[in-house]
Amino acid sequence: MLDDIYEIIWEPLRDQISNVKNIFFAPAGNIHIIPIESAFFDNKRIGDIYNVYRLSSTRQLVDKKTESQLNSAVLYGGLSYDAKIEDVGNANSSLNMTAVTNPYMERYPFDNNESPQYLPSTKEEVEEVYNILSKTMNVSKYMNCDGTEESFKAISGQSVNLLHISTHGFFWKNEVSIKNNNLKRLVDKYAQSEDKALSRSGLYFSGVNNYLQNHDIPNNMEDGILTAHEISKIDLHNLNIVVLSACQTGLGDLKCDGVFGLQRGFKKAGAKTLLMSLWRVNDIATKLLMVEFYRNYLSGNGKQESLRLAQSYVRDYTDEKGNKLFESPYYWAGFILLDALD
């Protein structure tokens, strides 16, 4: 696929970009969901030849702001989706958190066979990332039962510069909501098409299976499903970078003015840069990529270069017998950066 992308997109531009180093582009249409930065040419990635920057709008080049210093980070991973209601409640009580955002609380109705399973490498990922970041900044990590939807919403308005979420992500197309009566009823309650689209993208947090398995959830507790619509209603203007270490976090409804999914939710909330995925991602390969990304970033590399080096690391990663385990672009090319100009 990545070979075809070069022929379709980059080959026609070859003469125009022959003498440049930096390429800035604001995607349109299906390019929003294609990692054109990883297209291959003569066994090299475009991203290894040029500095390729994906922008939500070319206005970002004019409005470019000085990068704020990273002083505070919040990490999520190793989440207990099967946590009992009382355990989630105890976690929220110990954190002094309740579901105070009732106007935007959404109870997402999925079938029982779609309950998310525990992701072992997300725990290792967060622990390793914590060890890297805690050397230079204040870091909070939410794991097991503590990684609740309430704890995320409590970040609103806080001076958090970096947010890392390692969990399950989802995007449901409109035709799915039409076939599922409960889901259709949820989406149809919104009048605006943007709100409808944003209600079909989200992230899973601790205790989510209580709701997905039709258990009664107390009125003072969230359902554990954080939608892009909910994210768009909170204040994340202090966030320099959001790392969405999950499946399909870069997907959404394609509109004339962008992707209506998690990325739109976070941008509306005020986040500056997003690292996200365009397809389902492998648990182990993603852990390797994320840890390497932070090693590079905290060593002084820019975000774009840090991701490029991390992708190359995963691509060349070998086991004890010298076998490359994750050479296929499936394992690393799906991750993209949006608005990473620093």
Protein Blocks (a to p, Z undefined) as FASTA:
>chain_A
ZZmmmmmmmmmmmmmmmmcfbdcdddehjllmccfklpceehiafklmpccdddfbfklm
mmpccddddfbdcddehiafkbcfklmmmmmmmnopacfklmlgccddddfklcccddfk
lmmmmmmmmmmmmmmpccdddehjllcfklmmmmgopacfbdcdddddddddfklmmmmm
klmmmmmmpmblklmmmmmgccddehklmmmnopacdfkbcehiacfklmmmpccklpmb
dcddbehklgccddfkbccdfklmmmmnopabdcddfbdcdfklmmmmmmmmmmmmmnop
afklmmmmmmmmmmmpccfkopafklpfklmmmpccehiaZZ
